[in-house]
Amino acid sequence: MKAFVDKKACIGCGLCCSLCDTVFRMDEDDKAIAYQRPTTENIDATQSAIDNCPVAAISWED
């Protein structure tokens, strides 16, 4: 599984990056992207980013 960020919904707050910078980063449009697949070491932090996104722009994808 990997994380998916809906760039149309993303407001660029950066919370996901601060919670899990090994999976999320900001792109050139100041929108979040999931640039890495979560690992066993950061899957909880990835889930926290999904749960805490203020606009629910992040979800799991197969």
Order of alpha helices (4+ residues) and beta strands (2+ residues): beta-alpha-beta-beta-alpha-beta
